[in-house]
C-alpha cells in the first residue's frame, strides 16, 4: 500500500491504477497527520513540498521505498532512510530535456532582455532603443555540474558555436572533450573568463552559497548567470550587490533559497529574469517520470 503526499499529474495516478497498485492520494497532508499515518504504508511518493525527515522516518515502520517524483533529494534524509533499510529513488532522467531547454530559453531571454521587454509591452510601452544585448554566438559558457542536464545543455548549445568550459567533481566524459568541451580542474578556472555561467549542481554542504561575492569577484567578464538547479547554491544578497555594482551583468533564476521568494528588491532589479520553479514542468517530462515510478515499484516491491 502506497501514499502520495504531493500533487502529481493525472497520468501517474492512472498508471498506478492500471497496474493494480493500491495507494492513497493525500496531496495536501500536513506533517502531523503524515507522522500519524505513515506507519500504514510500504511506499511513499513525494515531490518537493513533503519533507521526509528523521521524525517521519522513525514512524515509518513498514516503509520500504521512498520515491521523489522529480530530481532533487534535498527534502529527504537519504542517509537516515538507508540506515533504516529504506530505499530512496528519484526520477532524474525524465526531466533532463525539460530543464535543459528551460536553461537555454533563460540564457537567450536574459541576454536579449526578453522578460523586461515583454513586461514593457504589456504595460503599453515601446522601449525599442532600450533593448540592446549580446548574441549567444561565439560566447564562452561555463557549465558548473556536468551530469545529465549539464551535458544536455552542452548539446543544445552546439549550433551557437560557443566555447564550453565544464566543471564537475567527476571526470568530464571523453566524448564531450573530443567535441571540444574544455574540462576545468576547478570552479575558479571554469568561471574566470566566462561570459555566461550556468549551474547544474546538486545542493550539498559544498555547493551551498557557492555563488557568493568572493567567487563573483574572480569573474573577469561581468558574466550572466543562470540557475535552474537549486536556489541555495546562489547567495542572493551577494548577487544583488554584484548586479548593482556592475560586477555581473544579470541573472536568470528558476529556483530560490525560499519559495516562493519574497525578495522585492530582487524582483525590481534590472537584468533579473525570474520564473516560478518550472524547469521540470513539461507534459512529456512528467509522463516519462510516471513510467519511471512504475518501473521502480515493480522492481522493488512487486518483483
Beta strands, then each sheet from edge to edge (+ up, - down):
strand 1: 2-4
strand 2: 23-25
strand 3: 43-46
strand 4: 65-68
strand 5: 87-90
strand 6: 140-144
strand 7: 163-167
strand 8: 182-183
strand 9: 196-199
strand 10: 224-227
strand 11: 250-253
strand 12: 272-274
sheet 1: 2+ 1+ 3+ 4+ 5+
sheet 2: 8+ 7+ 6+ 9+ 10+ 11+ 12+
end
